[in-house]
Amino acid sequence: MVDIETFLTALFVLTDDFCKAHPLPSQPGPDWELSASEAITLLLFGQWARFRGERDFYRFARQKLRSAFPNLPTRPQLNRQWRALHDQTCAFAIYMADLLEAQKAPYEILDLAPIVTRDAKRRGTGWLTGEADIGKSNRLGWYEGLKAPLAVTPQGVITGFGLAPASAKEQPIAETFFYLRAHPNHRFISIGHASRGRYYPADKGFEGQKNRQHWGEAYGAWVICSPKRNSRRPWPKALRRWLAGIRQIVETVIDKLLNTFRLDQERPHSLQGLRTRLAAKVSLHNFCIWLNRQLGRPDLAFADLLGWA
């Protein structure tokens, strides 16, 4: 367990090193009150479920963190700076995955994390009209919101992520994910890059012989998933259990994002704000794994990593 000061110091040192190696292009207008590394440090730290939301975290920062961040701006200004740092925060998440040597993983588990943005039974259209919609999740059932494709190593490091409507099917999401990994674009840096293994264990939603053959031949991404029970060539029970055991780590990672880092409490008013917070949660997840390794602790032991007293 580490205290808040030690945690923030370690987080700031890493973000500062990253920002110095990847400086932002100059922007017109007055400078921000905080440096990019200071703002990203606060953005990541504010994703803990200890805080009910951005407003609650800002009160905490104003009362407890003034000595570490004497130039703390007003909350609206800080929110604007956070959203302006979306691309930098995505890049930091991938930087942390590289620092954890995720590229050496023999495979990456591919799955979708549900993000509820609104009660599906409420009337009206909500804030994210045209972006969030109704979809189904094995974890939640029917819900209104989006889903986040995730690629996760066997150790739980998140190597790539994105956003899609809740109604989007697994195969088109996988097609886009693999295409962007094979043809990198700085606008979609959060997708990350493939590990050395280039194998992706996945659930039945990604099943389809033609799709899997196409992804392997076109993008070098070989998806492993069990066929449906009514398939002409179903897998034996032992093989299905083997795949389920391999995929268990991604369920643990999704649980960390939803509960430890407050993803299940998101009720966003703008897509950019949600994208920024998702990038921050992934970055914080990877950073916590890195810090646990420095301390000789289990990678995913987040519950008692930070002492709040």
N, C-alpha and C positions, 0 to 999 in steps of 0.2 A: 504494500500500500504506500502511495506517495501523497504528500500534501499538495494543496492547490498551487502553491508557489512553484514547487519543483515541477509539477506537471506543465504549468504554463511556460516555464523557462525552457523545458525540453521541446515543447511544441513550437515556441517562438524561434528557437535556434534553428530547427529544421526548416520552418517556413521562411526564415530570413535567408538561409543559405540557398533555398530554392529560388526565392525572388531575386537575389543577386545574380544567380546564374541564368535567370529567365526574366530580365527586366521588361516592364510594360512599356509600350510605345508612348511617347508624350501625347498628352491630351490638351485641347484648348480649355481655357477657363482656369479658375483658381485651383490651387493644390488642395488635396484632402487634408483634414486635420491629422489623420493617422496614416502611417506608411502602409503599403500593401501587406507587408508581413504582420504588422500589428492588427490590421483589420481581419486578415484571414485567421489569425490566432483566435481572436474573439469570436469570429463566425463559427469555427469548429468547436470551440469550447462550449458555445451556447446550444449545441445540439444534444447535450445530455438530457435524459428524461427527468433529471432533478429540476429542470426549469419547465414550466407549463407552456411557455412560448417565448417569442422575441421580447415582448413587453416585460415579462417576468425576468428574463435574463438581463435586460438593460437595467432594471432596478438593482439587481445583484451586482452588476459591473459598476454602477455608479456608487454603490455603498461599499463594496469590498475590493474593487480592483483599481481605484483611482490612483493609488501609489504606483502601480505598474503601468497604467495607461493615463498619464496626467492630461493628455490632449483629447480625452474621450469627447466626441462631438454629441450633438443632439441625436435622439433616436431616429428621426426621419433622415438626417444626413448619413448616419451610420448604415441605415437600411439601403440607401441609394448607393453607397460605396460598396456594400456587400454584393448587390446585384451587378454592379459594374465589374466586379472581380469574379464573375461566374466562370469564364474561360480559364482564368488563372487557378481557381479552386479545382476545376476538373483536371487540369494538368498536374496539380499537386497530388491528387489522388492516384494518378497513374505513376507519378514520380515515386510515391511511397511504395507502390506495388513493385516497381523496378528495384528500389532500395532493399526490399524484402526478397529479392531474387525470384520473383514469381515466374519469370520467363523460363526457369529451369523445371517447372512443374511438368510431370508426365502427361497430365490432362487437366482440363478445366470443366467444372460442372456448369451447365447452362440451365437457368431457370428464370421464372418471372415472379417478382414481388408485387403484391397488390397494394395500391395506394388509394385509400378512400378519401375522396375530397368532399363528399356530401352524403347525407342520408338518402338512399335510393328511393325512399317512399315519400320524400318531400315533394310538394308541387313546385312548379316553376322551373326555370332553367339553371339557376345558380350562377356562379362567377365565371366558370371556365367553359362557357358555351362553345361548342364546336371543337373542343379539345378533350374534355372528359366526357365519358358516356357510361352506359351500363355494360358490365361484363360479369363473368363468373370465375370464381377462384375456388380451388379445392379447400383452401384455408378458411374463406369467409362465406362461400356461397355467392349469391348475386349481390353486387355492390355497384355504386356509382363512383367513378374516378378514373385512374390511369393504372398502368402497370410498368414496372421497371425491369427490363431484361438485365440479368446479372451473369457474369462469368466469374467463377470462384475456384481457387486452387484447392487441393486436398487439405491444405493447412488453414483454409478459411480466408485467404487474401483475396480481395475483390480486384480483378484485373481489368474489368470493363463494365460499363453500365449505360443505360439510356432511359428514354421515356416513350411510352406508346399509349394510345387510348385503351381503356379497359376491354373494349369489344374486339380489339385486334387479335388475329389468330397467331398461333405460335410460328407457323411456317413462314409467313411474310416477315415477321419480326426477325427470325433467324436469317432469312435471306439478306435483309438490310444489314444486320449485325456483321455477318461474315463478309459481305461486300465491302463494308467500310473498314474492316480489318485488313482485307486484301488490298484496298485502295485508300490509304490514309488520307484524311482531310482534316485540316486544322480546325475547321468548324465543328467537327465531331470527335474531338480528342478524347472524350470520355469513353469511347468504345475501346480504347486501348489497343494492344497488339497481342497476337497469339503467343502462347507458350511454345516451348520446344516440342512438346508432344503432339499438339494439334488435334487431340481427340477431345470430344465433348459428350460425356454421359448426360443424358437428358430424359425427361419423362415421356409418356406416350403422346403428349400433345405435339411433339416434334416428329412423330412416326410418319413414315412414307418413303418407300424404297427409292422412288424417282428423285424426290427432294434430297435425300441423303447422298445419293450418288452424284447429283449435280453439285452439292456443296463441297463434296470431297474433291471432285475433278476440277471445279472452277476456282475454288478458294482454298483448297488444302485443308478444309475443316471437316473432319470425319465424326459425324454424330452417331452415338451409340444409344439406342433406346429399344426397349422390348416391344414387340408387336402386340397388337390388341388380342384379347383372349379369344375372339372368334376368328383369328387369322388361320390360314391354312397351315402355317408353320409356327405355332406358338412356342414360346420358350418354356423349358422345364422350370419347375418351381425353384430349384436351387439357383438357377441362373438369374431369375427375377429377383431373388433375395440378394444375390451378389450385387446386382446393379443398384438396388435400393440402399444397400449398405454404403456403397460408394457415394450415392447422392445425399446421404444424410447430412453431410457437412453444409450443404447449401441451405437446408432447412434451418440449421443453427444460425447461419449468417443472416438469413432473412429475419429470424426472431430477434437478433441483436439490433438490426436496423429498425424494426417495428417498435420494439419495447425499450431497449437500452438507449436508443437514439431518437425516439419519439416520432418515427415515421408514421405510426398508426394514428397520431393525433393531428396530422396535417389537415387543415381546412383552408387551402390557399385561395387568395383573391386574384393572383396573377400567376401565369405559367412560369415567368422568369424567376419569380421568388421561389417557387417550388423547385425548379431546376437547380437553383443556387443552393438551397438547403439540402437537396438530395446529394449534390456533389460534396457538400460539407460533411454530411453523415458518412459517406463512403470514405472520405479523407480521414475523418476521425477514427473510423473503424480500423483502417490500415495503420494509422499512427499508433493506436492502442496495442495492436499486435507487435509493432516495432518496439514500443516501450516495454511491453511484457518480456520480450526477448532480451532486452538490455538488463532487465532485472532478474532474469532466470526463472520467469513464471510461465505457466501454460499460455499459449498464444491467445486463446479466447476467454481468459479469466478477467472479464471486465467488471464484474459486480463489485469486487473489493479492490480494484486498482486504485481508485481515487478516494482519499479521505476528506470528507466534506466538513468535518468539525473545525 
